[in-house]
Amino acid sequence: MSLSNRRQRLISSRFSATHRRVEILRAKAALLCGLAQGAFSLPRWQALPLQILVCVVMAATFFTGCRQPEVYPVPAQQRWGVSSDLERSRYAAVEMKREGCFGRCPAYGVLYRRDGSVVYRGEKDVDRIGEHRGTISLAEFASLGQILDHTAFERLDADYSGASRDLEVVSITVSYVGGATKTVREAGRRGPLDLWSIQRVLDGLLVHVQWEAQQ
């Protein structure tokens, strides 16, 4: 191989790596917007823990390359700039259901899958009624998995609903590669800040869905 060809391959490799980094950071920033937007709607004393969490998550992302996590296979047609991050992810799908309340609370469900597909079902007090389908980028799903890791979703209790039945009920079900699942349910924001933060991220991610045309 000539020196010129080697230089071209080196430049191309560096360009691809830089592009991959930019795409991943863009996706992480989009997901963190769900957290940041929530902070602006809270009193200062409530917003401070959320702002700290955002900083911790952003800092932790810079050290993910230092670990050697287990690698899960990704179909060949999905192997583009973020395949390595997606292979690190232990998550097959993430679903959130807002079951509404006795008042005016949005009722809908959204399912994000590992392949980037999204299924949304709106029931009441939402802009989209019925079933809608769309896609997110693989980078956004990989970053969603990192949010779940950093907020320790696995260690959350299964139920924070208490005895109340007239408050908004929200459940999150995470499906792992291999078939295992975990569901966390809460009512009236009785859960910890980490759970509320995950809910906000899943809500915020809807803004970035590329919706399919309705037939």
GROMACS elastic network, one bead per residue, 0.5 to 0.9 nm:
[ bonds ]
;  ai    aj funct       b0    kb
    1     4     6  0.82988   500
    1     5     6  0.64317   500
    1     6     6  0.68069   500
    2     5     6  0.52960   500
    2     6     6  0.63646   500
    2     7     6  0.87610   500
    3     6     6  0.50774   500
    3     7     6  0.62363   500
    3     8     6  0.86825   500
    4     7     6  0.51806   500
    4     8     6  0.62789   500
    4     9     6  0.87324   500
    5     8     6  0.50228   500
    5     9     6  0.61771   500
    5    10     6  0.85588   500
    6     9     6  0.51314   500
    6    10     6  0.61250   500
    6    11     6  0.85994   500
    7    10     6  0.50347   500
    7    11     6  0.61066   500
    7    12     6  0.84717   500
    8    11     6  0.51503   500
    8    12     6  0.60385   500
    8    13     6  0.85053   500
    9    12     6  0.50257   500
    9    13     6  0.60186   500
    9    14     6  0.85936   500
   10    13     6  0.50940   500
   10    14     6  0.62216   500
   10    15     6  0.85668   500
   11    14     6  0.52005   500
   11    15     6  0.60926   500
   11    16     6  0.86095   500
   12    15     6  0.50731   500
   12    16     6  0.61404   500
   12    17     6  0.86408   500
   13    16     6  0.51744   500
   13    17     6  0.62501   500
   13    18     6  0.86771   500
   14    17     6  0.51249   500
   14    18     6  0.61789   500
   14    19     6  0.85622   500
   15    18     6  0.51529   500
   15    19     6  0.60888   500
   15    20     6  0.85350   500
   16    19     6  0.50700   500
   16    20     6  0.60626   500
   16    21     6  0.86406   500
   16    81     6  0.76787   500
   17    20     6  0.50574   500
   17    21     6  0.62610   500
   17    22     6  0.87314   500
   17    81     6  0.81152   500
   18    21     6  0.51341   500
   18    22     6  0.62668   500
   18    23     6  0.86686   500
   19    22     6  0.51628   500
   19    23     6  0.61984   500
   19    24     6  0.86676   500
   19    81     6  0.77004   500
   20    23     6  0.52043   500
   20    24     6  0.62271   500
   20    25     6  0.86638   500
   20    80     6  0.88344   500
   20    81     6  0.50506   500
   20    82     6  0.63835   500
   21    24     6  0.52007   500
   21    25     6  0.61473   500
   21    26     6  0.85227   500
   21    81     6  0.84994   500
   21    82     6  0.84976   500
   22    25     6  0.51974   500
   22    26     6  0.60466   500
   22    27     6  0.86579   500
   23    26     6  0.51096   500
   23    27     6  0.63294   500
   23    28     6  0.87472   500
   23    81     6  0.78201   500
   23    82     6  0.78599   500
   23   139     6  0.70689   500
   24    27     6  0.51934   500
   24    28     6  0.62649   500
   24    29     6  0.86356   500
   24    81     6  0.85363   500
   24    82     6  0.68858   500
   24    85     6  0.84825   500
   24   139     6  0.55700   500
   24   140     6  0.76575   500
   24   142     6  0.85604   500
   24   143     6  0.76174   500
   25    28     6  0.50309   500
   25    29     6  0.60561   500
   25    30     6  0.85631   500
   25   139     6  0.86754   500
   25   143     6  0.88091   500
   26    29     6  0.51362   500
   26    30     6  0.62481   500
   26    31     6  0.88301   500
   26   139     6  0.85000   500
   26   140     6  0.85214   500
   27    30     6  0.50806   500
   27    31     6  0.64075   500
   27    32     6  0.86942   500
   27   137     6  0.80152   500
   27   138     6  0.89041   500
   27   139     6  0.57197   500
   27   141     6  0.84390   500
   27   142     6  0.86315   500
   27   143     6  0.66185   500
   27   144     6  0.89107   500
   28    31     6  0.52208   500
   28    32     6  0.61554   500
   28    33     6  0.86625   500
   28    58     6  0.83106   500
   28    61     6  0.88400   500
   28   139     6  0.78866   500
   28   140     6  0.66750   500
   28   142     6  0.87421   500
   28   143     6  0.54363   500
   28   144     6  0.78097   500
   28   146     6  0.88995   500
   28   147     6  0.87968   500
   29    32     6  0.50605   500
   29    33     6  0.62379   500
   29    58     6  0.86882   500
   30    33     6  0.52597   500
   30    34     6  0.74576   500
   30   140     6  0.77963   500
   30   201     6  0.89398   500
   30   204     6  0.80598   500
   30   205     6  0.73652   500
   30   208     6  0.79543   500
   31    34     6  0.57295   500
   31    35     6  0.75795   500
   31   140     6  0.71723   500
   31   143     6  0.73258   500
   31   144     6  0.69838   500
   31   147     6  0.84198   500
   31   201     6  0.56926   500
   31   202     6  0.79925   500
   31   204     6  0.67824   500
   31   205     6  0.61263   500
   32    35     6  0.51860   500
   32    36     6  0.62644   500
   32    37     6  0.86038   500
   32    54     6  0.69253   500
   32    57     6  0.86241   500
   32    58     6  0.84294   500
   32   147     6  0.86136   500
   32   201     6  0.67058   500
   32   204     6  0.84908   500
   33    37     6  0.58058   500
   33    38     6  0.83920   500
   33   200     6  0.88599   500
   33   201     6  0.74030   500
   33   204     6  0.68836   500
   33   205     6  0.86551   500
   34    37     6  0.54232   500
   34    38     6  0.65214   500
   34   197     6  0.78669   500
   34   198     6  0.85839   500
   34   199     6  0.85711   500
   34   200     6  0.51089   500
   34   202     6  0.74588   500
   34   203     6  0.68943   500
   34   205     6  0.71436   500
   35    38     6  0.53055   500
   35    39     6  0.66634   500
   35    50     6  0.71595   500
   35    51     6  0.81075   500
   35    53     6  0.87323   500
   35    54     6  0.69492   500
   35   197     6  0.58939   500
   35   198     6  0.80338   500
   35   199     6  0.89626   500
   35   200     6  0.59001   500
   35   201     6  0.59779   500
   35   204     6  0.81007   500
   36    39     6  0.51975   500
   36    40     6  0.69348   500
   36    50     6  0.77658   500
   36    51     6  0.71498   500
   36    54     6  0.73811   500
   37    40     6  0.55532   500
   37    41     6  0.70744   500
   37   200     6  0.83995   500
   37   204     6  0.84600   500
   38    41     6  0.54418   500
   38    42     6  0.67946   500
   38    47     6  0.79211   500
   38    50     6  0.81888   500
   38   197     6  0.82023   500
   38   200     6  0.69767   500
   39    42     6  0.53981   500
   39    43     6  0.80939   500
   39    44     6  0.82518   500
   39    46     6  0.78178   500
   39    48     6  0.77682   500
   39    50     6  0.63510   500
   39    51     6  0.68729   500
   40    43     6  0.79218   500
   40    44     6  0.85502   500
   40    47     6  0.71890   500
   41    47     6  0.81214   500
   42    45     6  0.80137   500
   42    46     6  0.59086   500
   42    47     6  0.54582   500
   43    46     6  0.53990   500
   43    47     6  0.60313   500
   43    48     6  0.87489   500
   44    48     6  0.61650   500
   45    48     6  0.56810   500
   45    49     6  0.78276   500
   46    49     6  0.63798   500
   46    50     6  0.73428   500
   47    50     6  0.52685   500
   47    51     6  0.61880   500
   47    52     6  0.87257   500
   48    51     6  0.50964   500
   48    52     6  0.62445   500
   48    53     6  0.86847   500
   49    52     6  0.50529   500
   49    53     6  0.62146   500
   49    54     6  0.87492   500
   49   193     6  0.80703   500
   50    54     6  0.62906   500
   50    55     6  0.87276   500
   50   193     6  0.74868   500
   50   194     6  0.86248   500
   50   197     6  0.76378   500
   51    54     6  0.51206   500
   51    55     6  0.63590   500
   51    56     6  0.87208   500
   52    55     6  0.51326   500
   52    56     6  0.62212   500
   52    57     6  0.86954   500
   53    56     6  0.50477   500
   53    57     6  0.61599   500
   53    58     6  0.85773   500
   53   151     6  0.84756   500
   53   194     6  0.82987   500
   53   197     6  0.87834   500
   54    57     6  0.51974   500
   54    58     6  0.61498   500
   54    59     6  0.85719   500
   55    58     6  0.51596   500
   55    59     6  0.60724   500
   55    60     6  0.85073   500
   56    59     6  0.51556   500
   56    60     6  0.60298   500
   56    61     6  0.87127   500
   56   150     6  0.83906   500
   57    60     6  0.51140   500
   57    61     6  0.63638   500
   57   146     6  0.85382   500
   57   147     6  0.71869   500
   57   150     6  0.63363   500
   57   151     6  0.82484   500
   58    61     6  0.54239   500
   58    62     6  0.72779   500
   59    62     6  0.57421   500
   59    63     6  0.75186   500
   60    63     6  0.54730   500
   60    64     6  0.67831   500
   60   150     6  0.78032   500
   61    64     6  0.54344   500
   61    65     6  0.82631   500
   61   146     6  0.79145   500
   62    65     6  0.71543   500
   62    66     6  0.87046   500
   63    66     6  0.55045   500
   63    67     6  0.76740   500
   64    67     6  0.58916   500
   64    68     6  0.86744   500
   65    68     6  0.76082   500
   68    71     6  0.86394   500
   68    88     6  0.88061   500
   69    88     6  0.61063   500
   69    89     6  0.87488   500
   70    87     6  0.81896   500
   70    88     6  0.63035   500
   70    89     6  0.85601   500
   70    90     6  0.84086   500
   71    84     6  0.84266   500
   71    86     6  0.88151   500
   71    87     6  0.51987   500
   71    88     6  0.51523   500
   71    89     6  0.77763   500
   71    90     6  0.84796   500
   72    86     6  0.81513   500
   72    88     6  0.64652   500
   72    89     6  0.74032   500
   72    90     6  0.74224   500
   72   177     6  0.78543   500
   73    76     6  0.89033   500
   73    86     6  0.89093   500
   73    87     6  0.60667   500
   74    77     6  0.83303   500
   74    78     6  0.66074   500
   74    79     6  0.69643   500
   74    83     6  0.72037   500
   74    86     6  0.75585   500
   74    87     6  0.62841   500
   74   115     6  0.88240   500
   75    78     6  0.55502   500
   75    79     6  0.69525   500
   75   115     6  0.89262   500
   76    79     6  0.53575   500
   76    80     6  0.87991   500
   77    80     6  0.79546   500
   78    82     6  0.88741   500
   78    83     6  0.69467   500
   78   115     6  0.76518   500
   78   138     6  0.81250   500
   79    82     6  0.73036   500
   79    84     6  0.82204   500
   80    83     6  0.56422   500
   80    84     6  0.88009   500
   80   138     6  0.89637   500
   81    84     6  0.78833   500
   81    85     6  0.89905   500
   81   139     6  0.83877   500
   82    85     6  0.54505   500
   82    86     6  0.63547   500
   82    87     6  0.87157   500
   82   138     6  0.67819   500
   82   139     6  0.57289   500
   82   142     6  0.80371   500
   83    86     6  0.50359   500
   83    87     6  0.60193   500
   83    88     6  0.86908   500
   83   138     6  0.78311   500
   83   139     6  0.82664   500
   83   142     6  0.88983   500
   84    87     6  0.50975   500
   84    88     6  0.64818   500
   84    89     6  0.89858   500
   85    88     6  0.52255   500
   85    89     6  0.66518   500
   85   138     6  0.89441   500
   85   139     6  0.75591   500
   85   142     6  0.60121   500
   85   143     6  0.81561   500
   86    89     6  0.51391   500
   86    90     6  0.84751   500
   86    91     6  0.89474   500
   86   114     6  0.81130   500
   86   138     6  0.70500   500
   86   139     6  0.73247   500
   86   141     6  0.76698   500
   86   142     6  0.50025   500
   86   143     6  0.84947   500
   86   145     6  0.86214   500
   87    90     6  0.78780   500
   87   142     6  0.84686   500
   88   142     6  0.81783   500
   89    92     6  0.82622   500
   89   114     6  0.89962   500
   89   141     6  0.88738   500
   89   142     6  0.62128   500
   89   143     6  0.87600   500
   89   145     6  0.59911   500
   89   146     6  0.74943   500
   89   177     6  0.85192   500
   90   145     6  0.73761   500
   90   175     6  0.88495   500
   90   176     6  0.57418   500
   90   177     6  0.55547   500
   90   178     6  0.87120   500
   91    94     6  0.75386   500
   91   113     6  0.85840   500
   91   114     6  0.69949   500
   91   141     6  0.89371   500
   91   142     6  0.85329   500
   91   145     6  0.63526   500
   91   174     6  0.72130   500
   91   175     6  0.60634   500
   91   177     6  0.54859   500
   92   112     6  0.87171   500
   92   113     6  0.61073   500
   92   114     6  0.50184   500
   92   115     6  0.83911   500
   92   174     6  0.77877   500
   92   175     6  0.53838   500
   92   176     6  0.50208   500
   92   177     6  0.51221   500
   92   178     6  0.83892   500
   92   179     6  0.83779   500
   93   111     6  0.70137   500
   93   112     6  0.55427   500
   93   114     6  0.56619   500
   93   115     6  0.88712   500
   93   141     6  0.88824   500
   93   173     6  0.82722   500
   93   174     6  0.60099   500
   93   175     6  0.50646   500
   93   176     6  0.69841   500
   93   177     6  0.85437   500
   94   110     6  0.83771   500
   94   111     6  0.58427   500
   94   112     6  0.52220   500
   94   113     6  0.65245   500
   94   114     6  0.85130   500
   94   144     6  0.88468   500
   94   145     6  0.88418   500
   94   172     6  0.72631   500
   94   173     6  0.59319   500
   94   175     6  0.62588   500
   94   176     6  0.88317   500
   94   202     6  0.88196   500
   95   109     6  0.72390   500
   95   110     6  0.56402   500
   95   112     6  0.61793   500
   95   113     6  0.84733   500
   95   171     6  0.82037   500
   95   172     6  0.56300   500
   95   173     6  0.51337   500
   95   174     6  0.63884   500
   95   175     6  0.83588   500
   95   202     6  0.86355   500
   96   108     6  0.83734   500
   96   109     6  0.56446   500
   96   110     6  0.54885   500
   96   111     6  0.65853   500
   96   112     6  0.88283   500
   96   170     6  0.71900   500
   96   171     6  0.56994   500
   96   173     6  0.64129   500
   96   174     6  0.87601   500
   96   199     6  0.76414   500
   96   202     6  0.74150   500
   96   203     6  0.88464   500
   97   100     6  0.89826   500
   97   107     6  0.75530   500
   97   108     6  0.58904   500
   97   110     6  0.65363   500
   97   111     6  0.86933   500
   97   169     6  0.82465   500
   97   170     6  0.56818   500
   97   171     6  0.52883   500
   97   172     6  0.65026   500
   97   173     6  0.85450   500
   98   105     6  0.84149   500
   98   106     6  0.67731   500
   98   107     6  0.50075   500
   98   108     6  0.53068   500
   98   109     6  0.61194   500
   98   110     6  0.88989   500
   98   168     6  0.74684   500
   98   169     6  0.60487   500
   98   171     6  0.66739   500
   98   172     6  0.89360   500
   99   105     6  0.83090   500
   99   106     6  0.76637   500
   99   107     6  0.50135   500
   99   108     6  0.66506   500
   99   109     6  0.80196   500
   99   123     6  0.89347   500
   99   168     6  0.68481   500
   99   169     6  0.53319   500
   99   170     6  0.60920   500
   99   171     6  0.80330   500
  100   103     6  0.78509   500
  100   104     6  0.74800   500
  100   106     6  0.55908   500
  100   108     6  0.79412   500
  100   124     6  0.81824   500
  100   125     6  0.88270   500
  100   167     6  0.79198   500
  100   168     6  0.52127   500
  100   169     6  0.61184   500
  100   170     6  0.79463   500
  101   104     6  0.68349   500
  101   105     6  0.57035   500
  101   106     6  0.82934   500
  101   107     6  0.82323   500
  101   165     6  0.81068   500
  101   166     6  0.57684   500
  101   167     6  0.53697   500
  101   169     6  0.68795   500
  102   105     6  0.78085   500
  102   165     6  0.86910   500
  102   166     6  0.56371   500
  102   167     6  0.71880   500
  102   168     6  0.80156   500
  103   166     6  0.82114   500
  103   167     6  0.84766   500
  103   168     6  0.86888   500
  104   124     6  0.86237   500
  104   125     6  0.66905   500
  105   124     6  0.80102   500
  105   125     6  0.64286   500
  105   126     6  0.87815   500
  105   168     6  0.67592   500
  106   122     6  0.84350   500
  106   123     6  0.78923   500
  106   124     6  0.59907   500
  106   126     6  0.56428   500
  106   168     6  0.87919   500
  107   121     6  0.88377   500
  107   122     6  0.64558   500
  107   123     6  0.53657   500
  107   124     6  0.52673   500
  107   125     6  0.65267   500
  107   126     6  0.70636   500
  108   120     6  0.73603   500
  108   121     6  0.55174   500
  108   123     6  0.53917   500
  108   124     6  0.71785   500
  108   125     6  0.87642   500
  108   126     6  0.75747   500
  108   128     6  0.89852   500
  108   129     6  0.85010   500
  109   119     6  0.81673   500
  109   120     6  0.57637   500
  109   121     6  0.51964   500
  109   122     6  0.65298   500
  109   123     6  0.83432   500
  110   118     6  0.70990   500
  110   119     6  0.56936   500
  110   121     6  0.64162   500
  110   122     6  0.85307   500
  110   202     6  0.83996   500
  110   203     6  0.88976   500
  110   206     6  0.85735   500
  111   117     6  0.82145   500
  111   118     6  0.55723   500
  111   119     6  0.51316   500
  111   120     6  0.64447   500
  111   121     6  0.89315   500
  112   115     6  0.85310   500
  112   116     6  0.67816   500
  112   117     6  0.61788   500
  112   119     6  0.68768   500
  112   120     6  0.89078   500
  112   135     6  0.84429   500
  112   136     6  0.82152   500
  112   141     6  0.75880   500
  112   202     6  0.88850   500
  113   116     6  0.54817   500
  113   117     6  0.53915   500
  113   118     6  0.63482   500
  113   119     6  0.85896   500
  113   141     6  0.76581   500
  114   117     6  0.73372   500
  114   138     6  0.73495   500
  114   141     6  0.64499   500
  114   142     6  0.80212   500
  115   135     6  0.86430   500
  115   136     6  0.87487   500
  115   137     6  0.85425   500
  115   138     6  0.67555   500
  115   141     6  0.82827   500
  116   134     6  0.84739   500
  116   135     6  0.52865   500
  116   137     6  0.57017   500
  116   138     6  0.55085   500
  116   139     6  0.88467   500
  116   140     6  0.82274   500
  116   141     6  0.66366   500
  117   133     6  0.74728   500
  117   134     6  0.59924   500
  117   136     6  0.64998   500
  117   137     6  0.87131   500
  118   132     6  0.82746   500
  118   133     6  0.55884   500
  118   134     6  0.50299   500
  118   135     6  0.52367   500
  118   136     6  0.70901   500
  118   209     6  0.75998   500
  118   210     6  0.89924   500
  118   211     6  0.86192   500
  119   131     6  0.71145   500
  119   132     6  0.60150   500
  119   134     6  0.66750   500
  119   135     6  0.85254   500
  120   128     6  0.85535   500
  120   130     6  0.78592   500
  120   131     6  0.55696   500
  120   132     6  0.50750   500
  120   133     6  0.61602   500
  120   134     6  0.82887   500
  121   128     6  0.78623   500
  121   129     6  0.68286   500
  121   130     6  0.51985   500
  121   132     6  0.63433   500
  121   133     6  0.88231   500
  122   125     6  0.83390   500
  122   126     6  0.64273   500
  122   127     6  0.79025   500
  122   128     6  0.55886   500
  122   131     6  0.65469   500
  122   132     6  0.82313   500
  123   126     6  0.72334   500
  123   128     6  0.82028   500
  123   129     6  0.56697   500
  123   130     6  0.64420   500
  124   127     6  0.84271   500
  124   128     6  0.86325   500
  124   129     6  0.68903   500
  125   128     6  0.88638   500
  125   129     6  0.86265   500
  126   129     6  0.66753   500
  128   131     6  0.81259   500
  128   132     6  0.77717   500
  129   132     6  0.82554   500
  132   211     6  0.73261   500
  132   212     6  0.74444   500
  132   213     6  0.88056   500
  132   214     6  0.76310   500
  133   209     6  0.89171   500
  133   210     6  0.85580   500
  133   211     6  0.59641   500
  133   212     6  0.58130   500
  133   213     6  0.85925   500
  133   214     6  0.87842   500
  134   209     6  0.60262   500
  134   210     6  0.52303   500
  134   212     6  0.51549   500
  134   213     6  0.88155   500
  135   208     6  0.86122   500
  135   209     6  0.54930   500
  135   210     6  0.52396   500
  135   211     6  0.66249   500
  135   212     6  0.81014   500
  136   139     6  0.82714   500
  136   140     6  0.65013   500
  136   141     6  0.72408   500
  136   205     6  0.83904   500
  136   206     6  0.88270   500
  136   208     6  0.66909   500
  136   209     6  0.51867   500
  136   210     6  0.64386   500
  137   140     6  0.52457   500
  137   141     6  0.66805   500
  137   142     6  0.87965   500
  137   208     6  0.88559   500
  137   209     6  0.85051   500
  138   141     6  0.51715   500
  138   142     6  0.61425   500
  138   143     6  0.85630   500
  139   142     6  0.50668   500
  139   143     6  0.61048   500
  139   144     6  0.85287   500
  140   143     6  0.50782   500
  140   144     6  0.61095   500
  140   145     6  0.87261   500
  140   205     6  0.83197   500
  141   145     6  0.63824   500
  141   146     6  0.88164   500
  142   145     6  0.51773   500
  142   146     6  0.65774   500
  142   147     6  0.89269   500
  143   147     6  0.63122   500
  143   148     6  0.87355   500
  144   147     6  0.50517   500
  144   148     6  0.64164   500
  144   149     6  0.87468   500
  144   198     6  0.89184   500
  144   201     6  0.80302   500
  144   202     6  0.83329   500
  145   148     6  0.50922   500
  145   149     6  0.63073   500
  145   150     6  0.87690   500
  146   150     6  0.61333   500
  146   151     6  0.85330   500
  147   150     6  0.51987   500
  147   151     6  0.60861   500
  147   152     6  0.84972   500
  147   153     6  0.88609   500
  147   198     6  0.74787   500
  147   201     6  0.85539   500
  148   151     6  0.53045   500
  148   152     6  0.61209   500
  148   153     6  0.54847   500
  148   154     6  0.81403   500
  148   198     6  0.72322   500
  149   152     6  0.51947   500
  149   153     6  0.65823   500
  149   154     6  0.79746   500
  150   153     6  0.80034   500
  151   154     6  0.86928   500
  151   155     6  0.89941   500
  151   194     6  0.55235   500
  151   195     6  0.77685   500
  151   197     6  0.83231   500
  151   198     6  0.77753   500
  152   155     6  0.56064   500
  152   156     6  0.70295   500
  152   194     6  0.78156   500
  153   156     6  0.54075   500
  153   157     6  0.88363   500
  153   174     6  0.89299   500
  153   182     6  0.89442   500
  153   184     6  0.86395   500
  153   194     6  0.78094   500
  153   195     6  0.74313   500
  153   198     6  0.85733   500
  154   157     6  0.83804   500
  154   182     6  0.75531   500
  156   159     6  0.86892   500
  156   184     6  0.72439   500
  156   191     6  0.88315   500
  156   192     6  0.84547   500
  156   194     6  0.87317   500
  156   195     6  0.78462   500
  157   160     6  0.71495   500
  157   183     6  0.89670   500
  157   184     6  0.66212   500
  157   185     6  0.85176   500
  157   191     6  0.87129   500
  158   182     6  0.78307   500
  158   183     6  0.61334   500
  158   185     6  0.61296   500
  158   186     6  0.84415   500
  159   162     6  0.76417   500
  159   171     6  0.89790   500
  159   183     6  0.84519   500
  159   184     6  0.57732   500
  159   186     6  0.58087   500
  159   187     6  0.87797   500
  159   191     6  0.83541   500
  160   184     6  0.77605   500
  160   185     6  0.59771   500
  160   187     6  0.64980   500
  160   188     6  0.88251   500
  160   189     6  0.82147   500
  160   190     6  0.57396   500
  160   191     6  0.54051   500
  160   192     6  0.87790   500
  161   164     6  0.68141   500
  161   165     6  0.82664   500
  161   167     6  0.88200   500
  161   169     6  0.73973   500
  161   170     6  0.89095   500
  161   185     6  0.64544   500
  161   188     6  0.72261   500
  161   189     6  0.83371   500
  161   190     6  0.66550   500
  161   191     6  0.79917   500
  162   165     6  0.84526   500
  162   186     6  0.78681   500
  162   187     6  0.72376   500
  162   190     6  0.79464   500
  164   167     6  0.64446   500
  164   187     6  0.72936   500
  164   188     6  0.81083   500
  165   168     6  0.82809   500
  165   169     6  0.83862   500
  165   187     6  0.78719   500
  166   169     6  0.86754   500
  166   187     6  0.86066   500
  166   188     6  0.86186   500
  167   187     6  0.57085   500
  167   188     6  0.50536   500
  167   189     6  0.87636   500
  168   186     6  0.82837   500
  168   187     6  0.53709   500
  168   188     6  0.54159   500
  168   189     6  0.80222   500
  169   185     6  0.72451   500
  169   186     6  0.57561   500
  169   188     6  0.67445   500
  169   189     6  0.84834   500
  170   184     6  0.84211   500
  170   185     6  0.58322   500
  170   186     6  0.55214   500
  170   187     6  0.63249   500
  170   188     6  0.85800   500
  170   189     6  0.86450   500
  170   199     6  0.83852   500
  171   183     6  0.67905   500
  171   184     6  0.55752   500
  171   186     6  0.63415   500
  171   187     6  0.87326   500
  171   199     6  0.89727   500
  172   182     6  0.81419   500
  172   183     6  0.55132   500
  172   184     6  0.53464   500
  172   185     6  0.65028   500
  172   198     6  0.88895   500
  172   199     6  0.79525   500
  173   181     6  0.68297   500
  173   182     6  0.55784   500
  173   184     6  0.65372   500
  173   185     6  0.86750   500
  174   180     6  0.84776   500
  174   181     6  0.55299   500
  174   182     6  0.53356   500
  174   183     6  0.64046   500
  174   184     6  0.87524   500
  175   178     6  0.85565   500
  175   179     6  0.66224   500
  175   180     6  0.59783   500
  175   182     6  0.67245   500
  175   183     6  0.88625   500
  176   179     6  0.57268   500
  176   180     6  0.53033   500
  176   181     6  0.59597   500
  176   182     6  0.83976   500
  177   180     6  0.71971   500
  184   195     6  0.85469   500
  185   191     6  0.85293   500
  186   189     6  0.65657   500
  186   190     6  0.63111   500
  186   191     6  0.61398   500
  186   195     6  0.89766   500
  187   190     6  0.60922   500
  187   191     6  0.79098   500
  188   191     6  0.82898   500
  189   192     6  0.79462   500
  189   193     6  0.88851   500
  189   195     6  0.88892   500
  189   196     6  0.71823   500
  191   194     6  0.80965   500
  191   195     6  0.61703   500
  191   196     6  0.69964   500
  192   195     6  0.55398   500
  192   196     6  0.66601   500
  192   197     6  0.88270   500
  193   196     6  0.50848   500
  193   197     6  0.60410   500
  193   198     6  0.86874   500
  194   197     6  0.50427   500
  194   198     6  0.63475   500
  194   199     6  0.87875   500
  195   198     6  0.52016   500
  195   199     6  0.64044   500
  195   200     6  0.88080   500
  196   199     6  0.50957   500
  196   200     6  0.63398   500
  196   201     6  0.87752   500
  197   200     6  0.51046   500
  197   201     6  0.62927   500
  197   202     6  0.87544   500
  198   201     6  0.50706   500
  198   202     6  0.62694   500
  198   203     6  0.86139   500
  199   202     6  0.51889   500
  199   203     6  0.61937   500
  199   204     6  0.85717   500
  200   204     6  0.59646   500
  200   205     6  0.84838   500
  201   204     6  0.50017   500
  201   205     6  0.60466   500
  201   206     6  0.89190   500
  202   205     6  0.51955   500
  202   206     6  0.69392   500
  203   206     6  0.56617   500
  203   207     6  0.78646   500
  204   207     6  0.57993   500
  204   208     6  0.77707   500
  205   208     6  0.54576   500
  205   209     6  0.69109   500
  206   209     6  0.53067   500
  206   210     6  0.88999   500
  207   210     6  0.85915   500
  211   214     6  0.86905   500
